Amino acid sequence: MEMDEVVDRNYSHEEIKDLEQKYFELEADNKRISNELANEFSKVRDSYRVRFDEIQMKEYDKKNLSTFRSEKEVNLQN
């Protein structure tokens, strides 16, 4: 059936209840899937954030270590 087609019929009370039930089930599935995707995204984002922080700390440590070594060499020369 095309989306543009209009179905002109009367639905029984049971059919309406069934359609409403299917709608609520689909709505609940949609919320569940959205929450699962949001949780998965958060995990991935957090793992990248942790990895980025680790890289930043290594670079910071290297910079400070080289600065410390330079200062130590200057002190040894004096």
N, CA, C and O atoms as a Maestro MAE file, in Angstrom:
{
 s_m_m2io_version
 :::
 2.0.0
}

f_m_ct {
 s_m_title
 :::
 protein
 m_atom[312] {
  # First column is atom index #
  i_m_mmod_type
  r_m_x_coord
  r_m_y_coord
  r_m_z_coord
  i_m_residue_number
  s_m_chain_name
  s_m_pdb_residue_name
  s_m_pdb_atom_name
  i_m_atomic_number
  :::
  1 25 0.848 -1.167 0.000 1 A "MET " " N  " 7
  2 3 0.000 0.000 0.000 1 A "MET " " CA " 6
  3 2 0.898 1.235 0.000 1 A "MET " " C  " 6
  4 15 1.867 1.308 0.755 1 A "MET " " O  " 8
  5 25 0.576 2.176 -0.828 2 A "GLU " " N  " 7
  6 3 1.319 3.425 -0.920 2 A "GLU " " CA " 6
  7 2 0.980 4.325 0.250 2 A "GLU " " C  " 6
  8 15 -0.114 4.255 0.810 2 A "GLU " " O  " 8
  9 25 1.918 5.158 0.609 3 A "MET " " N  " 7
  10 3 1.692 6.084 1.713 3 A "MET " " CA " 6
  11 2 0.595 7.095 1.384 3 A "MET " " C  " 6
  12 15 -0.103 7.579 2.276 3 A "MET " " O  " 8
  13 25 0.450 7.405 0.108 4 A "ASP " " N  " 7
  14 3 -0.526 8.415 -0.297 4 A "ASP " " CA " 6
  15 2 -1.951 7.878 -0.323 4 A "ASP " " C  " 6
  16 15 -2.910 8.649 -0.325 4 A "ASP " " O  " 8
  17 25 -2.086 6.564 -0.344 5 A "GLU " " N  " 7
  18 3 -3.418 5.981 -0.411 5 A "GLU " " CA " 6
  19 2 -4.140 6.167 0.914 5 A "GLU " " C  " 6
  20 15 -3.563 5.984 1.986 5 A "GLU " " O  " 8
  21 25 -5.382 6.524 0.821 6 A "VAL " " N  " 7
  22 3 -6.201 6.678 2.017 6 A "VAL " " CA " 6
  23 2 -7.117 5.471 2.100 6 A "VAL " " C  " 6
  24 15 -7.827 5.137 1.152 6 A "VAL " " O  " 8
  25 25 -7.085 4.836 3.237 7 A "VAL " " N  " 7
  26 3 -7.943 3.677 3.438 7 A "VAL " " CA " 6
  27 2 -9.190 4.166 4.153 7 A "VAL " " C  " 6
  28 15 -9.127 4.687 5.267 7 A "VAL " " O  " 8
  29 25 -10.301 3.989 3.500 8 A "ASP " " N  " 7
  30 3 -11.562 4.447 4.079 8 A "ASP " " CA " 6
  31 2 -12.300 3.234 4.621 8 A "ASP " " C  " 6
  32 15 -13.010 2.539 3.895 8 A "ASP " " O  " 8
  33 25 -12.114 2.998 5.911 9 A "ARG " " N  " 7
  34 3 -12.830 1.894 6.524 9 A "ARG " " CA " 6
  35 2 -12.995 2.191 7.993 9 A "ARG " " C  " 6
  36 15 -12.292 3.026 8.563 9 A "ARG " " O  " 8
  37 25 -13.900 1.519 8.571 10 A "ASN " " N  " 7
  38 3 -14.124 1.658 10.007 10 A "ASN " " CA " 6
  39 2 -13.402 0.527 10.722 10 A "ASN " " C  " 6
  40 15 -13.507 -0.637 10.334 10 A "ASN " " O  " 8
  41 25 -12.677 0.878 11.760 11 A "TYR " " N  " 7
  42 3 -11.966 -0.118 12.550 11 A "TYR " " CA " 6
  43 2 -12.839 -0.536 13.722 11 A "TYR " " C  " 6
  44 15 -13.536 0.275 14.331 11 A "TYR " " O  " 8
  45 25 -12.778 -1.810 14.012 12 A "SER " " N  " 7
  46 3 -13.531 -2.299 15.162 12 A "SER " " CA " 6
  47 2 -12.808 -1.866 16.437 12 A "SER " " C  " 6
  48 15 -11.649 -1.453 16.404 12 A "SER " " O  " 8
  49 25 -13.511 -1.969 17.541 13 A "HIS " " N  " 7
  50 3 -12.936 -1.602 18.830 13 A "HIS " " CA " 6
  51 2 -11.698 -2.456 19.120 13 A "HIS " " C  " 6
  52 15 -10.698 -1.948 19.629 13 A "HIS " " O  " 8
  53 25 -11.764 -3.743 18.799 14 A "GLU " " N  " 7
  54 3 -10.625 -4.644 19.017 14 A "GLU " " CA " 6
  55 2 -9.431 -4.263 18.149 14 A "GLU " " C  " 6
  56 15 -8.291 -4.280 18.611 14 A "GLU " " O  " 8
  57 25 -9.697 -3.917 16.886 15 A "GLU " " N  " 7
  58 3 -8.607 -3.503 15.992 15 A "GLU " " CA " 6
  59 2 -7.922 -2.235 16.507 15 A "GLU " " C  " 6
  60 15 -6.699 -2.109 16.448 15 A "GLU " " O  " 8
  61 25 -8.712 -1.319 17.002 16 A "ILE " " N  " 7
  62 3 -8.152 -0.080 17.556 16 A "ILE " " CA " 6
  63 2 -7.300 -0.393 18.773 16 A "ILE " " C  " 6
  64 15 -6.198 0.136 18.916 16 A "ILE " " O  " 8
  65 25 -7.804 -1.246 19.646 17 A "LYS " " N  " 7
  66 3 -7.036 -1.633 20.835 17 A "LYS " " CA " 6
  67 2 -5.730 -2.331 20.433 17 A "LYS " " C  " 6
  68 15 -4.681 -2.067 21.021 17 A "LYS " " O  " 8
  69 25 -5.793 -3.221 19.434 18 A "ASP " " N  " 7
  70 3 -4.584 -3.902 18.955 18 A "ASP " " CA " 6
  71 2 -3.571 -2.908 18.387 18 A "ASP " " C  " 6
  72 15 -2.375 -2.997 18.663 18 A "ASP " " O  " 8
  73 25 -4.067 -1.962 17.592 19 A "LEU " " N  " 7
  74 3 -3.177 -0.951 17.020 19 A "LEU " " CA " 6
  75 2 -2.560 -0.072 18.105 19 A "LEU " " C  " 6
  76 15 -1.381 0.273 18.035 19 A "LEU " " O  " 8
  77 25 -3.352 0.283 19.096 20 A "GLU " " N  " 7
  78 3 -2.820 1.074 20.211 20 A "GLU " " CA " 6
  79 2 -1.750 0.290 20.959 20 A "GLU " " C  " 6
  80 15 -0.712 0.839 21.326 20 A "GLU " " O  " 8
  81 25 -2.007 -0.998 21.185 21 A "GLN " " N  " 7
  82 3 -1.038 -1.841 21.879 21 A "GLN " " CA " 6
  83 2 0.267 -1.926 21.088 21 A "GLN " " C  " 6
  84 15 1.353 -1.809 21.655 21 A "GLN " " O  " 8
  85 25 0.151 -2.131 19.765 22 A "LYS " " N  " 7
  86 3 1.347 -2.188 18.922 22 A "LYS " " CA " 6
  87 2 2.100 -0.857 18.964 22 A "LYS " " C  " 6
  88 15 3.330 -0.835 19.001 22 A "LYS " " O  " 8
  89 25 1.358 0.244 18.959 23 A "TYR " " N  " 7
  90 3 1.970 1.569 19.029 23 A "TYR " " CA " 6
  91 2 2.767 1.722 20.320 23 A "TYR " " C  " 6
  92 15 3.915 2.167 20.289 23 A "TYR " " O  " 8
  93 25 2.173 1.358 21.446 24 A "PHE " " N  " 7
  94 3 2.857 1.498 22.733 24 A "PHE " " CA " 6
  95 2 4.071 0.568 22.828 24 A "PHE " " C  " 6
  96 15 5.089 0.929 23.420 24 A "PHE " " O  " 8
  97 25 3.958 -0.634 22.240 25 A "GLU " " N  " 7
  98 3 5.101 -1.550 22.223 25 A "GLU " " CA " 6
  99 2 6.243 -0.971 21.391 25 A "GLU " " C  " 6
  100 15 7.406 -1.026 21.792 25 A "GLU " " O  " 8
  101 25 5.900 -0.416 20.229 26 A "LEU " " N  " 7
  102 3 6.923 0.196 19.383 26 A "LEU " " CA " 6
  103 2 7.545 1.414 20.057 26 A "LEU " " C  " 6
  104 15 8.752 1.636 19.961 26 A "LEU " " O  " 8
  105 25 6.730 2.186 20.729 27 A "GLU " " N  " 7
  106 3 7.233 3.356 21.443 27 A "GLU " " CA " 6
  107 2 8.197 2.928 22.557 27 A "GLU " " C  " 6
  108 15 9.244 3.546 22.751 27 A "GLU " " O  " 8
  109 25 7.837 1.877 23.276 28 A "ALA " " N  " 7
  110 3 8.709 1.363 24.339 28 A "ALA " " CA " 6
  111 2 10.008 0.812 23.750 28 A "ALA " " C  " 6
  112 15 11.086 1.036 24.301 28 A "ALA " " O  " 8
  113 25 9.906 0.090 22.626 29 A "ASP " " N  " 7
  114 3 11.108 -0.420 21.954 29 A "ASP " " CA " 6
  115 2 12.011 0.726 21.515 29 A "ASP " " C  " 6
  116 15 13.232 0.658 21.655 29 A "ASP " " O  " 8
  117 25 11.400 1.773 20.986 30 A "ASN " " N  " 7
  118 3 12.163 2.933 20.532 30 A "ASN " " CA " 6
  119 2 12.913 3.580 21.695 30 A "ASN " " C  " 6
  120 15 14.084 3.934 21.556 30 A "ASN " " O  " 8
  121 25 12.256 3.734 22.827 31 A "LYS " " N  " 7
  122 3 12.910 4.314 24.006 31 A "LYS " " CA " 6
  123 2 14.044 3.422 24.495 31 A "LYS " " C  " 6
  124 15 15.117 3.912 24.847 31 A "LYS " " O  " 8
  125 25 13.805 2.117 24.517 32 A "ARG " " N  " 7
  126 3 14.831 1.170 24.968 32 A "ARG " " CA " 6
  127 2 16.051 1.232 24.062 32 A "ARG " " C  " 6
  128 15 17.185 1.304 24.536 32 A "ARG " " O  " 8
  129 25 15.810 1.204 22.753 33 A "ILE " " N  " 7
  130 3 16.914 1.248 21.793 33 A "ILE " " CA " 6
  131 2 17.659 2.578 21.898 33 A "ILE " " C  " 6
  132 15 18.889 2.603 21.842 33 A "ILE " " O  " 8
  133 25 16.935 3.667 22.048 34 A "SER " " N  " 7
  134 3 17.576 4.978 22.201 34 A "SER " " CA " 6
  135 2 18.455 5.012 23.440 34 A "SER " " C  " 6
  136 15 19.569 5.535 23.403 34 A "SER " " O  " 8
  137 25 17.961 4.457 24.531 35 A "ASN " " N  " 7
  138 3 18.753 4.417 25.766 35 A "ASN " " CA " 6
  139 2 19.995 3.544 25.603 35 A "ASN " " C  " 6
  140 15 21.075 3.898 26.075 35 A "ASN " " O  " 8
  141 25 19.837 2.402 24.932 36 A "GLU " " N  " 7
  142 3 20.986 1.522 24.702 36 A "GLU " " CA " 6
  143 2 22.045 2.226 23.858 36 A "GLU " " C  " 6
  144 15 23.238 2.141 24.150 36 A "GLU " " O  " 8
  145 25 21.602 2.920 22.814 37 A "LEU " " N  " 7
  146 3 22.548 3.646 21.968 37 A "LEU " " CA " 6
  147 2 23.224 4.778 22.732 37 A "LEU " " C  " 6
  148 15 24.425 5.002 22.584 37 A "LEU " " O  " 8
  149 25 22.456 5.485 23.544 38 A "ALA " " N  " 7
  150 3 23.033 6.570 24.345 38 A "ALA " " CA " 6
  151 2 24.062 6.025 25.323 38 A "ALA " " C  " 6
  152 15 25.120 6.626 25.510 38 A "ALA " " O  " 8
  153 25 23.763 4.896 25.947 39 A "ASN " " N  " 7
  154 3 24.716 4.281 26.878 39 A "ASN " " CA " 6
  155 2 25.980 3.830 26.156 39 A "ASN " " C  " 6
  156 15 27.090 4.037 26.648 39 A "ASN " " O  " 8
  157 25 25.811 3.217 24.997 40 A "GLU " " N  " 7
  158 3 26.969 2.760 24.223 40 A "GLU " " CA " 6
  159 2 27.814 3.952 23.784 40 A "GLU " " C  " 6
  160 15 29.042 3.908 23.855 40 A "GLU " " O  " 8
  161 25 27.159 5.008 23.334 41 A "PHE " " N  " 7
  162 3 27.884 6.214 22.938 41 A "PHE " " CA " 6
  163 2 28.669 6.783 24.114 41 A "PHE " " C  " 6
  164 15 29.820 7.191 23.959 41 A "PHE " " O  " 8
  165 25 28.044 6.809 25.288 42 A "SER " " N  " 7
  166 3 28.720 7.331 26.480 42 A "SER " " CA " 6
  167 2 29.963 6.515 26.811 42 A "SER " " C  " 6
  168 15 31.003 7.073 27.160 42 A "SER " " O  " 8
  169 25 29.855 5.193 26.702 43 A "LYS " " N  " 7
  170 3 31.005 4.330 26.984 43 A "LYS " " CA " 6
  171 2 32.148 4.613 26.011 43 A "LYS " " C  " 6
  172 15 33.304 4.735 26.415 43 A "LYS " " O  " 8
  173 25 31.814 4.714 24.732 44 A "VAL " " N  " 7
  174 3 32.839 4.973 23.716 44 A "VAL " " CA " 6
  175 2 33.453 6.348 23.933 44 A "VAL " " C  " 6
  176 15 34.674 6.501 23.887 44 A "VAL " " O  " 8
  177 25 32.612 7.344 24.168 45 A "ARG " " N  " 7
  178 3 33.103 8.706 24.410 45 A "ARG " " CA " 6
  179 2 34.018 8.738 25.627 45 A "ARG " " C  " 6
  180 15 35.079 9.362 25.593 45 A "ARG " " O  " 8
  181 25 33.615 8.073 26.691 46 A "ASP " " N  " 7
  182 3 34.427 8.054 27.908 46 A "ASP " " CA " 6
  183 2 35.754 7.340 27.687 46 A "ASP " " C  " 6
  184 15 36.781 7.766 28.216 46 A "ASP " " O  " 8
  185 25 35.746 6.254 26.908 47 A "SER " " N  " 7
  186 3 37.003 5.542 26.658 47 A "SER " " CA " 6
  187 2 37.951 6.407 25.830 47 A "SER " " C  " 6
  188 15 39.159 6.400 26.068 47 A "SER " " O  " 8
  189 25 37.417 7.153 24.861 48 A "TYR " " N  " 7
  190 3 38.265 8.069 24.106 48 A "TYR " " CA " 6
  191 2 38.785 9.190 24.999 48 A "TYR " " C  " 6
  192 15 39.939 9.603 24.885 48 A "TYR " " O  " 8
  193 25 37.931 9.671 25.879 49 A "ARG " " N  " 7
  194 3 38.329 10.741 26.793 49 A "ARG " " CA " 6
  195 2 39.455 10.260 27.709 49 A "ARG " " C  " 6
  196 15 40.423 10.986 27.936 49 A "ARG " " O  " 8
  197 25 39.331 9.042 28.233 50 A "VAL " " N  " 7
  198 3 40.369 8.479 29.101 50 A "VAL " " CA " 6
  199 2 41.661 8.317 28.307 50 A "VAL " " C  " 6
  200 15 42.737 8.672 28.789 50 A "VAL " " O  " 8
  201 25 41.558 7.786 27.101 51 A "ARG " " N  " 7
  202 3 42.747 7.593 26.257 51 A "ARG " " CA " 6
  203 2 43.404 8.934 25.954 51 A "ARG " " C  " 6
  204 15 44.628 9.050 26.025 51 A "ARG " " O  " 8
  205 25 42.616 9.939 25.622 52 A "PHE " " N  " 7
  206 3 43.152 11.269 25.339 52 A "PHE " " CA " 6
  207 2 43.855 11.825 26.573 52 A "PHE " " C  " 6
  208 15 44.941 12.395 26.466 52 A "PHE " " O  " 8
  209 25 43.244 11.664 27.735 53 A "ASP " " N  " 7
  210 3 43.859 12.133 28.981 53 A "ASP " " CA " 6
  211 2 45.181 11.420 29.243 53 A "ASP " " C  " 6
  212 15 46.142 12.042 29.697 53 A "ASP " " O  " 8
  213 25 45.236 10.116 28.959 54 A "GLU " " N  " 7
  214 3 46.481 9.367 29.145 54 A "GLU " " CA " 6
  215 2 47.581 9.914 28.240 54 A "GLU " " C  " 6
  216 15 48.723 10.075 28.668 54 A "GLU " " O  " 8
  217 25 47.232 10.194 27.001 55 A "ILE " " N  " 7
  218 3 48.207 10.741 26.050 55 A "ILE " " CA " 6
  219 2 48.673 12.116 26.519 55 A "ILE " " C  " 6
  220 15 49.865 12.420 26.488 55 A "ILE " " O  " 8
  221 25 47.731 12.936 26.951 56 A "GLN " " N  " 7
  222 3 48.081 14.272 27.443 56 A "GLN " " CA " 6
  223 2 49.014 14.181 28.650 56 A "GLN " " C  " 6
  224 15 49.976 14.942 28.747 56 A "GLN " " O  " 8
  225 25 48.737 13.262 29.561 57 A "MET " " N  " 7
  226 3 49.579 13.116 30.750 57 A "MET " " CA " 6
  227 2 50.983 12.644 30.372 57 A "MET " " C  " 6
  228 15 51.963 13.103 30.957 57 A "MET " " O  " 8
  229 25 51.092 11.735 29.403 58 A "LYS " " N  " 7
  230 3 52.408 11.276 28.961 58 A "LYS " " CA " 6
  231 2 53.207 12.436 28.374 58 A "LYS " " C  " 6
  232 15 54.394 12.591 28.659 58 A "LYS " " O  " 8
  233 25 52.541 13.252 27.550 59 A "GLU " " N  " 7
  234 3 53.214 14.410 26.969 59 A "GLU " " CA " 6
  235 2 53.617 15.400 28.059 59 A "GLU " " C  " 6
  236 15 54.710 15.964 28.020 59 A "GLU " " O  " 8
  237 25 52.744 15.603 29.013 60 A "TYR " " N  " 7
  238 3 53.038 16.504 30.132 60 A "TYR " " CA " 6
  239 2 54.224 15.976 30.939 60 A "TYR " " C  " 6
  240 15 55.120 16.736 31.305 60 A "TYR " " O  " 8
  241 25 54.221 14.670 31.212 61 A "ASP " " N  " 7
  242 3 55.319 14.060 31.968 61 A "ASP " " CA " 6
  243 2 56.644 14.172 31.210 61 A "ASP " " C  " 6
  244 15 57.681 14.465 31.805 61 A "ASP " " O  " 8
  245 25 56.604 13.938 29.893 62 A "LYS " " N  " 7
  246 3 57.826 14.053 29.088 62 A "LYS " " CA " 6
  247 2 58.364 15.480 29.141 62 A "LYS " " C  " 6
  248 15 59.565 15.696 29.301 62 A "LYS " " O  " 8
  249 25 57.472 16.438 29.006 63 A "LYS " " N  " 7
  250 3 57.873 17.849 29.026 63 A "LYS " " CA " 6
  251 2 58.480 18.196 30.382 63 A "LYS " " C  " 6
  252 15 59.535 18.826 30.445 63 A "LYS " " O  " 8
  253 25 57.834 17.798 31.447 64 A "ASN " " N  " 7
  254 3 58.334 18.104 32.786 64 A "ASN " " CA " 6
  255 2 59.632 17.367 33.081 64 A "ASN " " C  " 6
  256 15 60.517 17.909 33.743 64 A "ASN " " O  " 8
  257 25 59.752 16.144 32.598 65 A "LEU " " N  " 7
  258 3 60.973 15.378 32.816 65 A "LEU " " CA " 6
  259 2 62.145 16.040 32.098 65 A "LEU " " C  " 6
  260 15 63.239 16.154 32.650 65 A "LEU " " O  " 8
  261 25 61.902 16.475 30.856 66 A "SER " " N  " 7
  262 3 62.986 17.135 30.121 66 A "SER " " CA " 6
  263 2 63.339 18.467 30.779 66 A "SER " " C  " 6
  264 15 64.513 18.835 30.824 66 A "SER " " O  " 8
  265 25 62.357 19.189 31.284 67 A "THR " " N  " 7
  266 3 62.612 20.441 32.001 67 A "THR " " CA " 6
  267 2 63.388 20.153 33.274 67 A "THR " " C  " 6
  268 15 64.328 20.874 33.608 67 A "THR " " O  " 8
  269 25 63.002 19.108 33.983 68 A "PHE " " N  " 7
  270 3 63.698 18.725 35.215 68 A "PHE " " CA " 6
  271 2 65.147 18.346 34.915 68 A "PHE " " C  " 6
  272 15 66.060 18.739 35.641 68 A "PHE " " O  " 8
  273 25 65.353 17.580 33.840 69 A "ARG " " N  " 7
  274 3 66.712 17.185 33.457 69 A "ARG " " CA " 6
  275 2 67.550 18.409 33.101 69 A "ARG " " C  " 6
  276 15 68.715 18.506 33.487 69 A "ARG " " O  " 8
  277 25 66.951 19.339 32.364 70 A "SER " " N  " 7
  278 3 67.677 20.558 31.989 70 A "SER " " CA " 6
  279 2 68.073 21.348 33.223 70 A "SER " " C  " 6
  280 15 69.201 21.832 33.312 70 A "SER " " O  " 8
  281 25 67.167 21.484 34.167 71 A "GLU " " N  " 7
  282 3 67.463 22.213 35.401 71 A "GLU " " CA " 6
  283 2 68.542 21.491 36.200 71 A "GLU " " C  " 6
  284 15 69.410 22.129 36.795 71 A "GLU " " O  " 8
  285 25 68.489 20.172 36.213 72 A "LYS " " N  " 7
  286 3 69.474 19.382 36.946 72 A "LYS " " CA " 6
  287 2 70.856 19.547 36.317 72 A "LYS " " C  " 6
  288 15 71.855 19.669 37.025 72 A "LYS " " O  " 8
  289 25 70.908 19.551 34.983 73 A "GLU " " N  " 7
  290 3 72.176 19.741 34.282 73 A "GLU " " CA " 6
  291 2 72.752 21.120 34.570 73 A "GLU " " C  " 6
  292 15 73.959 21.258 34.766 73 A "GLU " " O  " 8
  293 25 71.906 22.133 34.598 74 A "VAL " " N  " 7
  294 3 72.352 23.493 34.904 74 A "VAL " " CA " 6
  295 2 72.906 23.532 36.316 74 A "VAL " " C  " 6
  296 15 73.950 24.139 36.556 74 A "VAL " " O  " 8
  297 25 72.230 22.900 37.241 75 A "ASN " " N  " 7
  298 3 72.689 22.875 38.632 75 A "ASN " " CA " 6
  299 2 74.011 22.127 38.766 75 A "ASN " " C  " 6
  300 15 74.863 22.520 39.564 75 A "ASN " " O  " 8
  301 25 74.191 21.064 38.004 76 A "LEU " " N  " 7
  302 3 75.430 20.298 38.064 76 A "LEU " " CA " 6
  303 2 76.606 21.087 37.489 76 A "LEU " " C  " 6
  304 15 77.741 20.949 37.945 76 A "LEU " " O  " 8
  305 25 76.324 21.906 36.496 77 A "GLN " " N  " 7
  306 3 77.380 22.697 35.872 77 A "GLN " " CA " 6
  307 2 77.844 23.824 36.790 77 A "GLN " " C  " 6
  308 15 78.980 24.286 36.677 77 A "GLN " " O  " 8
  309 25 76.995 24.260 37.679 78 A "ASN " " N  " 7
  310 3 77.354 25.360 38.593 78 A "ASN " " CA " 6
  311 2 78.117 24.869 39.726 78 A "ASN " " C  " 6
  312 15 78.503 25.650 40.595 78 A "ASN " " O  " 8
  :::
 }
 m_bond[311] {
  # First column is bond index #
  i_m_from
  i_m_to
  i_m_order
  :::
  1 1 2 1
  2 2 3 1
  3 3 4 2
  4 3 5 1
  5 5 6 1
  6 6 7 1
  7 7 8 2
  8 7 9 1
  9 9 10 1
  10 10 11 1
  11 11 12 2
  12 11 13 1
  13 13 14 1
  14 14 15 1
  15 15 16 2
  16 15 17 1
  17 17 18 1
  18 18 19 1
  19 19 20 2
  20 19 21 1
  21 21 22 1
  22 22 23 1
  23 23 24 2
  24 23 25 1
  25 25 26 1
  26 26 27 1
  27 27 28 2
  28 27 29 1
  29 29 30 1
  30 30 31 1
  31 31 32 2
  32 31 33 1
  33 33 34 1
  34 34 35 1
  35 35 36 2
  36 35 37 1
  37 37 38 1
  38 38 39 1
  39 39 40 2
  40 39 41 1
  41 41 42 1
  42 42 43 1
  43 43 44 2
  44 43 45 1
  45 45 46 1
  46 46 47 1
  47 47 48 2
  48 47 49 1
  49 49 50 1
  50 50 51 1
  51 51 52 2
  52 51 53 1
  53 53 54 1
  54 54 55 1
  55 55 56 2
  56 55 57 1
  57 57 58 1
  58 58 59 1
  59 59 60 2
  60 59 61 1
  61 61 62 1
  62 62 63 1
  63 63 64 2
  64 63 65 1
  65 65 66 1
  66 66 67 1
  67 67 68 2
  68 67 69 1
  69 69 70 1
  70 70 71 1
  71 71 72 2
  72 71 73 1
  73 73 74 1
  74 74 75 1
  75 75 76 2
  76 75 77 1
  77 77 78 1
  78 78 79 1
  79 79 80 2
  80 79 81 1
  81 81 82 1
  82 82 83 1
  83 83 84 2
  84 83 85 1
  85 85 86 1
  86 86 87 1
  87 87 88 2
  88 87 89 1
  89 89 90 1
  90 90 91 1
  91 91 92 2
  92 91 93 1
  93 93 94 1
  94 94 95 1
  95 95 96 2
  96 95 97 1
  97 97 98 1
  98 98 99 1
  99 99 100 2
  100 99 101 1
  101 101 102 1
  102 102 103 1
  103 103 104 2
  104 103 105 1
  105 105 106 1
  106 106 107 1
  107 107 108 2
  108 107 109 1
  109 109 110 1
  110 110 111 1
  111 111 112 2
  112 111 113 1
  113 113 114 1
  114 114 115 1
  115 115 116 2
  116 115 117 1
  117 117 118 1
  118 118 119 1
  119 119 120 2
  120 119 121 1
  121 121 122 1
  122 122 123 1
  123 123 124 2
  124 123 125 1
  125 125 126 1
  126 126 127 1
  127 127 128 2
  128 127 129 1
  129 129 130 1
  130 130 131 1
  131 131 132 2
  132 131 133 1
  133 133 134 1
  134 134 135 1
  135 135 136 2
  136 135 137 1
  137 137 138 1
  138 138 139 1
  139 139 140 2
  140 139 141 1
  141 141 142 1
  142 142 143 1
  143 143 144 2
  144 143 145 1
  145 145 146 1
  146 146 147 1
  147 147 148 2
  148 147 149 1
  149 149 150 1
  150 150 151 1
  151 151 152 2
  152 151 153 1
  153 153 154 1
  154 154 155 1
  155 155 156 2
  156 155 157 1
  157 157 158 1
  158 158 159 1
  159 159 160 2
  160 159 161 1
  161 161 162 1
  162 162 163 1
  163 163 164 2
  164 163 165 1
  165 165 166 1
  166 166 167 1
  167 167 168 2
  168 167 169 1
  169 169 170 1
  170 170 171 1
  171 171 172 2
  172 171 173 1
  173 173 174 1
  174 174 175 1
  175 175 176 2
  176 175 177 1
  177 177 178 1
  178 178 179 1
  179 179 180 2
  180 179 181 1
  181 181 182 1
  182 182 183 1
  183 183 184 2
  184 183 185 1
  185 185 186 1
  186 186 187 1
  187 187 188 2
  188 187 189 1
  189 189 190 1
  190 190 191 1
  191 191 192 2
  192 191 193 1
  193 193 194 1
  194 194 195 1
  195 195 196 2
  196 195 197 1
  197 197 198 1
  198 198 199 1
  199 199 200 2
  200 199 201 1
  201 201 202 1
  202 202 203 1
  203 203 204 2
  204 203 205 1
  205 205 206 1
  206 206 207 1
  207 207 208 2
  208 207 209 1
  209 209 210 1
  210 210 211 1
  211 211 212 2
  212 211 213 1
  213 213 214 1
  214 214 215 1
  215 215 216 2
  216 215 217 1
  217 217 218 1
  218 218 219 1
  219 219 220 2
  220 219 221 1
  221 221 222 1
  222 222 223 1
  223 223 224 2
  224 223 225 1
  225 225 226 1
  226 226 227 1
  227 227 228 2
  228 227 229 1
  229 229 230 1
  230 230 231 1
  231 231 232 2
  232 231 233 1
  233 233 234 1
  234 234 235 1
  235 235 236 2
  236 235 237 1
  237 237 238 1
  238 238 239 1
  239 239 240 2
  240 239 241 1
  241 241 242 1
  242 242 243 1
  243 243 244 2
  244 243 245 1
  245 245 246 1
  246 246 247 1
  247 247 248 2
  248 247 249 1
  249 249 250 1
  250 250 251 1
  251 251 252 2
  252 251 253 1
  253 253 254 1
  254 254 255 1
  255 255 256 2
  256 255 257 1
  257 257 258 1
  258 258 259 1
  259 259 260 2
  260 259 261 1
  261 261 262 1
  262 262 263 1
  263 263 264 2
  264 263 265 1
  265 265 266 1
  266 266 267 1
  267 267 268 2
  268 267 269 1
  269 269 270 1
  270 270 271 1
  271 271 272 2
  272 271 273 1
  273 273 274 1
  274 274 275 1
  275 275 276 2
  276 275 277 1
  277 277 278 1
  278 278 279 1
  279 279 280 2
  280 279 281 1
  281 281 282 1
  282 282 283 1
  283 283 284 2
  284 283 285 1
  285 285 286 1
  286 286 287 1
  287 287 288 2
  288 287 289 1
  289 289 290 1
  290 290 291 1
  291 291 292 2
  292 291 293 1
  293 293 294 1
  294 294 295 1
  295 295 296 2
  296 295 297 1
  297 297 298 1
  298 298 299 1
  299 299 300 2
  300 299 301 1
  301 301 302 1
  302 302 303 1
  303 303 304 2
  304 303 305 1
  305 305 306 1
  306 306 307 1
  307 307 308 2
  308 307 309 1
  309 309 310 1
  310 310 311 1
  311 311 312 2
  :::
 }
}
